[in-house]
């Protein structure tokens, strides 16, 4: 199957499509020994593509998705009894997919799904400092005292954690931003503050927003959206 040269370079270098086009226009991309300055030139898997005299090797197709996870689905590669897995929402033809990080079974919202382990590690690494934003709805109205208590953080899984920010949006709705989240961190901190959560939704990862993606729907990420996650 053929594909455009700019797409091939962006996917397998890897880099953004805009950067790939700059490399092509600058005359540093060769196809079968010939400098190629046309980004829409079609290349085949057998073609030999070099960038700055370095061979660009075609790898297995890497897949990157943003999913609006519904409640009731589990972020796991192993099924326990009759559990529904997040990957059940994708066609079996997509092959082995896994989630980057987790949302617990009762939570919903933005989660990333891929087959690229290197990308998953980059997003998940504490060194990346990727922010995650959540909207939390509670039975109780959020008071100033609640905000103070939540902002102080607390111990989760034996480690002291503290949200980057906690902001009241409406009476019983709070926005929480985490830098490095622990398992069920938000639920633990809210419970310790005497608050009962009725809805927990992740709405942002890095600079990637959930936007208008409907519950249970997914979309393939553009290169610019991938970069927005870790930029």
C-alpha positions as CSV (number, residue, x, y, z in Angstrom):
1,X,0.0,0.0,0.0
2,X,1.4,3.4,-1.0
3,X,1.3,6.5,1.1
4,X,2.4,10.1,0.8
5,X,6.0,10.8,1.5
6,X,5.3,13.4,4.2
7,X,3.1,10.9,6.0
8,X,5.7,8.2,5.8
9,X,8.5,10.4,7.2
10,X,6.3,11.8,10.0
11,X,5.1,8.4,11.1
12,X,8.4,6.5,10.9
13,X,10.9,9.1,11.9
14,X,8.8,10.0,14.0
15,X,8.1,13.8,13.9
16,X,5.2,16.1,13.0
17,X,3.9,16.3,9.5
18,X,4.8,19.9,9.2
19,X,8.4,19.2,10.2
20,X,8.4,16.3,7.8
21,X,7.4,18.6,5.0
22,X,10.2,21.1,5.9
23,X,12.7,18.3,5.6
24,X,11.3,17.4,2.2
25,X,11.4,21.0,1.0
26,X,14.9,21.4,2.3
27,X,16.1,18.6,0.0
28,X,17.3,16.2,2.7
29,X,14.9,13.4,1.9
30,X,15.9,10.8,-0.7
31,X,13.7,8.1,-2.2
32,X,15.6,5.2,-3.9
33,X,18.7,7.5,-4.2
34,X,16.9,10.5,-5.7
35,X,16.2,13.7,-3.7
36,X,12.5,14.2,-3.5
37,X,11.0,17.6,-2.8
38,X,7.3,16.7,-3.4
39,X,5.6,15.9,0.0
40,X,2.7,14.2,-1.8
41,X,5.0,11.8,-3.7
42,X,3.7,8.3,-3.2
43,X,6.1,5.7,-1.7
44,X,5.7,2.0,-1.3
45,X,6.9,-0.3,1.5
46,X,9.8,-1.6,-0.6
47,X,11.1,2.0,-1.3
48,X,14.3,3.1,0.4
49,X,13.8,6.4,2.1
50,X,16.7,8.4,3.7
51,X,16.5,11.6,5.8
52,X,19.9,13.3,6.2
53,X,21.5,10.1,4.9
54,X,19.8,8.0,7.6
55,X,17.5,5.2,6.6
56,X,13.9,5.6,7.7
57,X,12.7,2.1,8.6
58,X,9.1,1.1,8.2
59,X,7.8,-0.4,11.4
60,X,4.6,-2.0,12.4
61,X,1.7,0.3,12.1
62,X,1.4,2.3,15.3
63,X,-2.1,3.3,16.4
64,X,-3.1,6.2,18.7
65,X,-6.6,6.9,19.8
66,X,-8.5,9.2,22.2
67,X,-11.5,7.6,23.8
68,X,-14.3,9.0,25.9
69,X,-14.5,6.0,28.3
70,X,-18.0,5.1,29.6
71,X,-18.6,4.0,33.2
72,X,-18.5,0.3,33.7
73,X,-15.5,-0.4,31.6
74,X,-12.2,-1.5,33.0
75,X,-8.7,-0.4,31.9
76,X,-6.9,-3.7,31.9
77,X,-5.5,-6.3,29.4
78,X,-6.9,-9.2,31.5
79,X,-10.6,-9.9,31.9
80,X,-11.9,-10.9,35.3
81,X,-15.2,-12.9,35.0
82,X,-17.6,-10.9,32.9
83,X,-15.9,-7.5,33.1
84,X,-16.1,-5.2,30.0
85,X,-12.7,-4.0,29.0
86,X,-12.0,-0.6,27.4
87,X,-10.4,-2.4,24.4
88,X,-13.8,-4.1,23.8
89,X,-14.9,-0.8,22.3
90,X,-12.5,-1.2,19.4
91,X,-12.8,-3.6,16.4
92,X,-10.8,-6.8,16.8
93,X,-9.0,-6.0,13.5
94,X,-7.1,-3.3,15.3
95,X,-4.9,-6.0,17.0
96,X,-3.4,-5.7,20.5
97,X,-4.3,-2.3,22.1
98,X,-3.8,-1.1,25.6
99,X,-4.7,2.0,27.6
100,X,-2.1,4.6,28.7
101,X,-2.7,4.9,32.4
102,X,-6.1,4.1,33.9
103,X,-9.5,5.4,34.8
104,X,-11.3,3.3,37.4
105,X,-14.4,1.4,36.5
106,X,-16.8,4.1,37.9
107,X,-15.0,7.0,36.2
108,X,-15.4,8.3,32.7
109,X,-13.8,10.6,30.2
110,X,-10.6,11.0,28.2
111,X,-8.2,8.1,28.0
112,X,-5.5,7.2,25.4
113,X,-5.4,3.9,23.7
114,X,-2.4,2.7,21.6
115,X,-0.1,-0.2,20.6
116,X,3.0,1.9,20.9
117,X,4.8,1.1,24.2
118,X,7.5,3.8,23.8
119,X,4.8,6.5,23.4
120,X,2.9,5.1,26.4
121,X,6.0,5.3,28.5
122,X,6.8,8.8,27.4
123,X,3.3,10.0,28.3
124,X,3.2,8.1,31.6
125,X,6.7,9.0,32.8
126,X,6.8,11.5,35.8
127,X,9.6,13.3,33.9
128,X,7.1,14.3,31.2
129,X,5.0,16.2,33.8
130,X,1.8,15.6,31.7
131,X,-1.2,17.3,33.5
132,X,-4.5,15.6,33.8
133,X,-7.7,17.6,34.4
134,X,-10.8,16.2,36.0
135,X,-14.3,17.5,36.7
136,X,-15.7,16.1,39.9
137,X,-19.4,16.3,41.0
138,X,-20.3,15.6,44.6
139,X,-23.5,15.2,46.7
140,X,-22.4,18.0,49.0
141,X,-21.8,21.6,48.1
142,X,-18.0,22.4,48.1
143,X,-17.0,24.8,50.9
144,X,-13.9,26.8,51.4
145,X,-12.8,24.3,54.0
146,X,-13.2,21.5,51.5
147,X,-11.0,23.3,49.0
148,X,-8.3,23.8,51.7
149,X,-8.4,20.2,52.7
150,X,-8.3,18.9,49.2
151,X,-5.4,21.2,48.2
152,X,-3.3,20.0,51.1
153,X,-3.4,16.5,49.6
154,X,-2.8,13.3,51.7
155,X,-1.4,9.8,51.7
156,X,-2.5,7.5,48.9
157,X,-0.9,4.0,48.5
158,X,1.7,5.0,51.2
159,X,2.8,8.1,49.4
160,X,2.0,11.7,50.1
161,X,0.3,13.3,47.1
162,X,-1.0,16.8,46.4
163,X,-3.1,18.1,43.5
164,X,-1.6,20.9,41.4
165,X,-4.8,22.8,41.8
166,X,-8.4,22.4,43.1
167,X,-11.0,24.9,41.9
168,X,-14.7,25.2,42.7
169,X,-16.8,25.6,39.5
170,X,-20.3,25.4,40.9
171,X,-22.0,24.3,44.1
172,X,-21.1,20.7,43.9
173,X,-18.7,20.7,41.0
174,X,-14.9,20.9,41.3
175,X,-12.0,21.0,38.8
176,X,-9.0,19.1,39.9
177,X,-5.6,19.1,38.1
178,X,-3.0,16.4,38.8
179,X,0.6,16.2,37.7
180,X,1.4,12.7,38.9
181,X,-1.7,10.7,39.9
182,X,-1.9,7.6,42.1
183,X,-4.5,4.9,41.8
184,X,-7.9,6.3,42.9
185,X,-6.1,9.4,44.2
186,X,-9.1,11.8,43.7
187,X,-11.6,9.4,45.2
188,X,-9.4,8.9,48.3
189,X,-8.8,12.6,48.8
190,X,-12.4,13.5,48.4
191,X,-13.5,10.7,50.8
192,X,-11.0,11.9,53.4
193,X,-12.5,15.4,53.0
194,X,-16.0,14.0,53.7
195,X,-17.3,14.4,50.2
196,X,-19.3,11.8,48.2
197,X,-18.5,11.7,44.5
198,X,-21.4,11.1,42.1
199,X,-19.5,11.7,38.9
200,X,-15.7,11.8,38.0
201,X,-14.7,12.7,34.5
202,X,-11.3,13.3,33.0
203,X,-11.5,16.2,30.4
204,X,-7.9,16.8,29.5
205,X,-4.5,15.1,29.2
206,X,-1.7,17.5,28.5
207,X,-3.1,20.0,26.0
208,X,-5.4,17.4,24.5
209,X,-9.1,18.2,25.4
210,X,-12.0,15.7,25.5
211,X,-14.0,18.2,23.5
212,X,-17.1,17.0,21.8
213,X,-16.2,13.3,21.8
214,X,-19.3,11.4,22.8
215,X,-19.4,8.7,25.5
216,X,-18.1,5.5,24.1
217,X,-16.7,7.1,20.9
218,X,-13.0,7.2,19.9
219,X,-11.0,9.0,17.3
220,X,-7.6,8.5,15.8
221,X,-5.1,11.1,17.0
222,X,-3.5,13.5,14.5
223,X,0.2,14.0,14.8
224,X,-0.4,17.5,16.2
225,X,-2.7,16.1,18.9
226,X,0.0,13.5,19.9
227,X,2.5,16.3,20.3
228,X,0.0,18.4,22.3
229,X,-0.1,15.7,24.9
230,X,3.5,16.0,25.9
231,X,4.4,19.6,24.8
